[in-house]
Amino acid sequence: MAVSCCVSGCSCGSLDASRLFLNAAVALSTSRLREMEDVDAFMKQPGNETADVVLKKLDEQYQKYKFMELNLSQKKRRLKCQIPEIKQTLEILKHMQKKKDSTDPMETRFLLADNLYCKASVPPTDKVCLWLGANVMLEYDIDEAHTLLEKNLSTATRNLDSAEEDLDFLRDQFTTTEVNMARVYNWDVKRRNKEDRSKSTV
């Protein structure tokens, strides 16, 4: 009976779900903002009764962007940790593929506890167990495991690129929102000053 060797693997399905959540949130509540070219015209639009109302809306939008930035930053950090792990696991599988037809055992070390490694002698095997996350481990043929990890590596790399693009988008929106808030605030200050001058001349 073939001996199974356990190595870590990564399932990236949850990353696609995270991507779908972000896309839905952007589409529903955070359409791309534009800089206000004409504040007077903007303030005459329905729903923009006062500067306080508009500033409150812009601040809510800003907080949504902040929330998304936090989620994306966490996702980016997680992916930057996962990608090297997947690459390392693939290297282990390549080594095992070379050794599976050999009669000599593979000498290695495994992590027993933090900063504690043990020597191990692994007989040649054509099976491997992958940790998929959420305390789930499955046994695969080495070739199947290699195909799965190549797919996960491609997905993780693509998701990392998408996360970086989304973060760039959010940075632009932060700047635009801040500029718009400043313009509305300044517009309101000028309006108040104009009203005060009108009252003083009466």
C-alpha positions, 0 to 999 in steps of 0.5 A: 500500500502506498504511503501518503505524504502530507503537505500544505495546499491552498483552496482559493475558492473563497478568494473568488467569493470575496472578489464577487462581494467587492464587485457587488458592493462597488456596483451597488453603493460606490459608483465612480465619483467625479470631481464637481466642476460646477458646485452651484449646479450640483447643489441645485440637483434633487436631494442636495437641499443643503450643504450639510446633507451633501457633506453627510452623503459624501462622508458616508461614501468615504466610510464605505470606501474605507471599509472596502480598503480594509477588506482589500488590504487584508485580502492582499496580505493573505494572498501575498502569504499564500502564493509563496506557500503554494509555490513551495508546495509545488516544489515539494511535489516536483521533488516527490515526482522524481523520487516516486519510482525510486527505492530509496526513502526521501530524507526530510524535516517537518515542523513539529512545533514552533521552531522545532523540526524533526527528521523524517524518512519518507518511503517513495509514494505516488500519493499526497495529502493536501490541507485545503483549509477549514481543517479539511485534508484530501488525498490525491495522486501526485499528478492530480495534486500538482494540477490542483495547486497550479490552478490555485496558484493561477487563481491566487495570482489573478486575485492579487492583481485584481485586489491591487487594481481595486485598491488603486481605484479606491485611492482615486475615489478617496482623493475625489471624495475629499476634493468634493467635500472641500468644494462643498464646504467652501461653497457653503462658507461663501454662501453664508458670507454672502447672506451675512453681507446681504443682511448687513446692508439691509 
